[in-house]
Amino acid sequence: MPVLSVIVLMAVVGFFFWYQKPNPGQYTTKDLVAILSFFATGVSLVFGKLVPAIFFMAVGALFWKLK
């Protein structure tokens, strides 16, 4: 059931990033791009698409390191 997997993934990723910076005002655009990229990686993996997952993971890691 891919939809349930995506919801669980959203919860885990959301908690991880909230734990890193509990105050939402601390997030920058780079952080948000990284978060969305990591989420897109998870969605791609859930639906069995490996190439987009690798691409999104690379983009997310790049933006996460830029801050």
PLY file of the C-alpha trace (Angstrom):
ply
format ascii 1.0
element vertex 67
property float x
property float y
property float z
element edge 66
property int vertex1
property int vertex2
end_header
0.00 0.00 0.00
2.11 2.91 -1.28
-0.14 5.67 0.12
0.32 4.46 3.70
4.08 4.21 3.15
4.19 7.82 1.90
2.25 9.04 4.96
4.58 7.20 7.35
7.59 8.56 5.47
6.22 12.12 5.74
5.78 11.71 9.49
9.30 10.34 10.02
11.00 12.97 7.84
8.89 15.75 9.35
9.81 14.69 12.89
13.49 14.44 12.02
13.62 17.97 10.64
11.47 19.35 13.46
13.85 17.72 15.96
16.80 19.37 14.24
15.24 22.87 14.43
12.11 23.06 16.63
11.56 26.76 15.75
10.09 26.99 12.20
11.55 30.50 11.79
15.04 28.98 11.66
14.41 27.28 8.30
15.84 28.84 5.15
14.86 28.23 1.53
17.83 25.86 1.19
16.53 23.80 4.11
13.08 23.56 2.55
14.50 22.50 -0.83
16.55 19.82 0.91
13.53 18.57 2.88
11.35 18.40 -0.24
14.13 16.61 -2.14
14.53 13.98 0.58
10.75 13.53 0.66
10.71 13.13 -3.14
13.45 10.50 -2.76
11.25 8.51 -0.40
8.21 8.80 -2.66
10.28 7.64 -5.65
11.54 4.62 -3.71
8.05 3.74 -2.51
6.84 3.65 -6.12
9.90 1.69 -7.24
11.64 4.39 -9.28
15.37 4.23 -8.58
16.76 6.87 -10.98
14.59 9.78 -9.72
15.33 8.68 -6.14
19.09 8.97 -6.72
18.63 12.36 -8.40
16.47 13.76 -5.59
18.84 12.41 -2.94
21.78 14.15 -4.64
19.88 17.44 -4.86
18.79 17.18 -1.22
22.31 16.42 0.01
23.72 19.32 -2.02
21.26 21.84 -0.59
21.60 20.43 2.94
25.37 20.99 2.79
25.05 24.51 1.34
23.71 26.09 4.51
0 1
1 2
2 3
3 4
4 5
5 6
6 7
7 8
8 9
9 10
10 11
11 12
12 13
13 14
14 15
15 16
16 17
17 18
18 19
19 20
20 21
21 22
22 23
23 24
24 25
25 26
26 27
27 28
28 29
29 30
30 31
31 32
32 33
33 34
34 35
35 36
36 37
37 38
38 39
39 40
40 41
41 42
42 43
43 44
44 45
45 46
46 47
47 48
48 49
49 50
50 51
51 52
52 53
53 54
54 55
55 56
56 57
57 58
58 59
59 60
60 61
61 62
62 63
63 64
64 65
65 66
